[in-house]
Amino acid sequence: MENAAKTKEDRPRRSGWKQNPEAVQADILRVALEVFARNGLSGARVEEIAARTRTSKRMIYYYFGDKEGLYLRSLEEAYRSVRAQEAALDLEGLGPVDALRRLVEFTFDHHRQNEDFIRLVMIENIHKARFLENSKAIRDLNKGVIASLERVIARGKAEGLFRADVDPLAVHWQISALSFFNVSNRSTFTKVFGDRLSDDAGQAMLKEQAVRAVLGAVTVAER
């Protein structure tokens, strides 16, 4: 009787899966990202993810293989989202300085508004990038942002705006560092130093300082 009841309970979920498997997988990944970001890989429970979606634990395993497979796909989707938003910035249509400013501002705002992304990257660093290392999708996605930055830097150099020794990968590192720390260390920083930099005015100031730091590091000094 119990098995029959479970079969009846699962019937609407299975029907929804057959009608739109892409939507079901997207729903699973949305919830999984939140759960992994909050609890880490070891602390996350597939049962919780299933309970918060319109599918079953069995179907999660069908789509993603196991919990580690679901974690990797969640990580890939998190990177895919940010890289897609970067690609939509139309940096090619801006002058080099304005393009770099827009990229810094976007990265700062994105990280501030997507704490789960930051937490997931922090968790992957705890795992020494073991899962990321095996993901061709993430490697390919991240090549795109460097290639875009290379083109911006190259135009800046050609126009005499950027120094000849500017390294695009180092610029990406600096942008990431300034934007990532703002979220990753917020709790400890505010406990030690107070929350003055956490309100809208403080965040606006930090974002502008991040822009100045990056532009100051790459632009040719005026004489």
N, C-alpha and C positions, 0 to 999 in steps of 0.2 A: 504493500500500500504506500509506504514511504517513497519508494522508487517511482511509483506511478504519479505521486503528487509532484515530485521533483520534475518529472517529464513534462507535466502540464505547466509548471511554472516556467520552464525553460522554453516552451513552445513560442511565445511571442518574441523572445529574444532571438531565437533561431530564425524566425520568419523575417525579422528586421535585418539580420545578417545576410540572408539570401537576397533581400531586396537591394541593399546598399552596403556592401562590405567595406568600401572605401570610407564611408562615413563612420562605420563602427570602429574601424582601425584608428581613424583620426580621434574619435572620442576616447578610445583606450589610451592612446599616446598622450592626449591632453591630461588625463587624470594621472597616468603613470609618471609624467614629468613632475607633477606636484608631489606625488608620494615619494619618489626617489629623492627629490630635492629636500624634502622634509626629514626623511628617515635614513637616507643612504641606501646603498645596494643591499647590505646585510639586513637592515631594519625594515625594508619595504616588504609588504605582504601582498601577494597576488590576489588573495581573498578580498582584501580591502579595495584593490583596484577594480575587481569584478563587481563588487557590491555598489560601486559608485558609477558604473557604466551600464549600458543597455546590452550586456552580453554576459557570458558565463566564464568561469575559470577555465573550463575545457576549451572554449573557443579562443581565449587568450593564448593558451599553449599551442593551439592549432595555427594561429597567425604568427607567433613570435618564437616558438620552440620551447623556451624556458624563461625563467626570470632574467637571466643574464642577457638573453636575446632581446627581451623587452627593454631592458636598461640601455643596451646599445642603440636600439632604434629610437628611444627617447632622446638620447644624446645627439644622435644624427639629426632628428627633427628640430632640436633646439638650435643647432648650428645652421641648419637649412633655413630656419625662420630669419635669423639675424642676417645671414648672407643675402637672402632674397630682398630684405629691406634695404640693405646697403646698395644692392644693384639698382634699386629704384631711385636712388638719390640723384641720378643724372649728373655725375661728376664731370663727364666729358663735355657737358654744355656750359661749364663754368670756367672762369680763369683759374689758374693753379692755386693761388692764395685762397680764393673763395671756395674752391673745391675742397681744399684741405680743412678749412674752417668748418664747412658743412659736415665733413666726415667726423671730425672731433666732436662737434656738437651732437650729431646723431648718436655716436657711440656712447657718449656720456649719458644722454637721455635714455637710450635703449637699456643700458645696464641698470640705471636707476629704476626704471619702470618694470624690469624683468628680473626680480631677485631670484626666482627659481632657476633661471639660466646661470646666474653666478654661482648659486649653491651647487648646481649639477657639475659645473666645471671644477669647483673646489673639491667635490667628491671624487671626480675623475683624477685629479692631482693626487689625492690620498692613495688612489690605486696605481699611481705612477704611470698614468695614461695607458694602462694595459689594454683597455677596451678600445680607446681611440686609435691606438697603434694599429689595430686590426681592421679599421674602417677605411676602405678606399673612398667611400662617399664623403667622409669628413675631410680627408686629405684633398680631394678634388674641390670641395666647396671652399676651402681655405686658400687654395691656389688662386681662386678668382679675386679675392680681396687684395692679395699682394700684387697681382697683375694690374688691377685697377689703380692701386697706389703707385706702382711703377710708372704708369702712363702719366699720372698727375705730376710726379716728381720730375720725370723727363721733360715735360712741358715747362715746368718751372725753371729747370736748369737752362733749357734752350732760350728762354726769355730773359735770362740773367737775373731771375728773382730768387732762385734757390742756390745754395752753395754746391759746388761741384762734388763734394765728398759726402753728400747726403745719401744714406742707405735706406731704401724704402722699407726693408724688414725692420730696421731699427726704429723707424718712425711708427710703424704699426705696433711695435713693442711699447713705445712710449705712450701712444694713444690708449692702448689696452691697460697699461699699468695705472695711468691716471684715472681711468673710468672704472676699472675693476676694484681698486682699493676703496673707492668711495662707497661701494656696497659691501664688499667682503669683510671689511674691518669696521663697519659702522657701529656695531653693537659695542665692541670693546673701546673704540675711540670715544664714543659719546659717554660711556661710563667713566672714563678717565678724565676727559676734557670738557664734558658738557655737550649739549645738543645744539649749540648756536649755529653750527654749519649744516644742520640737518633740515632746517626749514627752507621755504622756497627762496628767500633772499640769500641764505647761505649757499644753497645749491647753485643758484644763478651765478654767484661770485666764483665758486669753484669751477664751474663750467667755463666761464670766461678766462680764468687763470689757466685752465688746461689748454684752451685755444692759444693763449699767449705763449705758454711754455713750448708747445709744439711748433708754432710758427717762428718763435724766437730761435729755436734750435736749427731751423732749416733755411731761413731767409738770409740773403746777403745783407750785411750790416751797411746802413747808410753812412756816407762820408760827408 
